[in-house]
Amino acid sequence: MDLRLAPMAGVTNAPFRLIARECGAGPLTSEEIDGRALIEGNERTRVLAQYLSEEHPIAFQLLGGDPDVLAEAARRLEAAGADAIDLNMGCPVPKIVAKGQGAALMRDPLRAAVIFRTVRKAIGVPFTIKIRGGWDDRTVNAVEIAQTAESEGIDGITVHPRTRSQRHTGRAPWEIIASVVDAVRIPVVGNGDVGSQEDAAAMTRATGCAAVMIGRGALGAPWIFRAESVSRDERARIIRRHVELIEAHLPERLALAQLRKHLAWYSTGQPLATRLRPALFQAPNAAAIQALFWEAW
Ligand SMILES: Cc1cc2nc3c(=O)[nH]c(=O)nc-3n(C[C@H](O)[C@H](O)[C@H](O)COP(=O)(O)O)c2cc1C
């Protein structure tokens, strides 16, 4: 099964992506990267665009609404080694949609089509999109957007079928994924509420999708990408490797934040988790954070 790690802002940076790959994840995707900030040389955005050579094949996901800005950002990412460029058409954050970006592109099919055409012409690597079911209950237009995308030469589509109004609430309506699969010939990746290998198989059967993308189900559990069960010792080894990668590859402040967040997720289900979490967020440095975590492990 082709299982992939879903892009998650603030989570799927190089260390976590590589851990997912080492556990068996297929092609990787960066978290969303603001196209304009990238072109303007913003330092935090530059860090977001960093990756490790072992991560190939890796797609970089762009966020934006201006076709020319997105095309220039896509060109630069291609020059930096991107194996594919993905367009974010799903981000629900009010500040983002107010600018006509992310999920706002679902209700602006004309602008979306111009972006598809402009970026497609600008790059040689595959260009994919990640969409929602639609903007809201009254405008479920994933199929129309997917057909436009196919006719503009888009190479693949990931469908997270909730509408923007649904955010992360309610069940992800997998039947929308199936209707997109039926409507286009390009590969469709299904996404939404997959929390196990069994769920992924069920989604594949129910929708006919070419691959399955897992987001929240991989938080604190990157071994979800392993077909076989993973022992407690093996989990500990994977966590240690993740910590090493965070410390080796992220700037210090970001590294601390990532250690806190990921170790809190790894503690899910541990007897001491509820007491451990606040302590992880108060601990002053990396050594203290790790000591607390392993004491409770
Ligand atoms: C913390 C968080 C950050 C996310 N950031 C992004 C992002 O940068 N780009 C994107 O396309 N989707 C983003 N998503 C959406 C996920 O990629 C995915 O579509 C969604 O979580 C549904 O899949 P799941 O049920 O497997 O989590 C994010 C989701 C979460 C929980």
The ligand as a Tripos MOL2 file, in Angstrom:
@<TRIPOS>MOLECULE
LIG
   31    33     1     0     0
SMALL
NO_CHARGES

@<TRIPOS>ATOM
      1 C1         -1.8060   20.4850   12.7970 C.3       1 LIG1
      2 C2         -2.2550   20.3470   11.3630 C.ar      1 LIG1
      3 C3         -1.6320   21.0940   10.3780 C.ar      1 LIG1
      4 C4         -2.0240   20.9650    9.0420 C.ar      1 LIG1
      5 N1         -1.3400   21.6690    8.0720 N.ar      1 LIG1
      6 C5         -1.6250   21.4440    6.7610 C.ar      1 LIG1
      7 C6         -0.8100   22.0160    5.7270 C.ar      1 LIG1
      8 O1          0.1680   22.7280    5.9660 O.2       1 LIG1
      9 N2         -1.1620   21.7480    4.4260 N.ar      1 LIG1
     10 C7         -2.2390   20.9500    4.1060 C.ar      1 LIG1
     11 O2         -2.5000   20.7270    2.9250 O.2       1 LIG1
     12 N3         -2.9910   20.3820    5.0750 N.ar      1 LIG1
     13 C8         -2.6980   20.5910    6.3720 C.ar      1 LIG1
     14 N4         -3.4320   19.9410    7.3400 N.ar      1 LIG1
     15 C9         -4.4960   18.9950    6.9420 C.3       1 LIG1
     16 C10        -3.9460   17.5750    6.8240 C.3       1 LIG1
     17 O3         -2.9630   17.4800    5.7860 O.3       1 LIG1
     18 C11        -5.0740   16.5760    6.4940 C.3       1 LIG1
     19 O4         -5.6620   16.9250    5.2760 O.3       1 LIG1
     20 C12        -6.1580   16.5540    7.5830 C.3       1 LIG1
     21 O5         -5.6000   16.5720    8.8830 O.3       1 LIG1
     22 C13        -7.0630   15.3070    7.4420 C.3       1 LIG1
     23 O6         -6.3100   14.1300    7.5180 O.3       1 LIG1
     24 P1         -6.2230   13.2370    8.8810 P.3       1 LIG1
     25 O7         -7.6480   12.8880    9.2540 O.co2     1 LIG1
     26 O8         -5.4160   12.0450    8.4770 O.co2     1 LIG1
     27 O9         -5.5700   14.1050    9.9160 O.co2     1 LIG1
     28 C14        -3.0760   20.0830    8.6730 C.ar      1 LIG1
     29 C15        -3.7090   19.3420    9.6800 C.ar      1 LIG1
     30 C16        -3.3110   19.4510   10.9990 C.ar      1 LIG1
     31 C17        -3.9900   18.6030   12.0660 C.3       1 LIG1
@<TRIPOS>BOND
     1     1     2 1
     2     2     3 ar
     3     2    30 ar
     4     3     4 ar
     5     4     5 ar
     6     4    28 ar
     7     5     6 ar
     8     6     7 ar
     9     6    13 1
    10     7     8 2
    11     7     9 ar
    12     9    10 ar
    13    10    11 2
    14    10    12 ar
    15    12    13 ar
    16    13    14 ar
    17    14    15 1
    18    14    28 ar
    19    15    16 1
    20    16    17 1
    21    16    18 1
    22    18    19 1
    23    18    20 1
    24    20    21 1
    25    20    22 1
    26    22    23 1
    27    23    24 1
    28    24    25 2
    29    24    26 1
    30    24    27 1
    31    28    29 ar
    32    29    30 ar
    33    30    31 1
@<TRIPOS>SUBSTRUCTURE
     1 LIG1         1 GROUP 0 **** ****
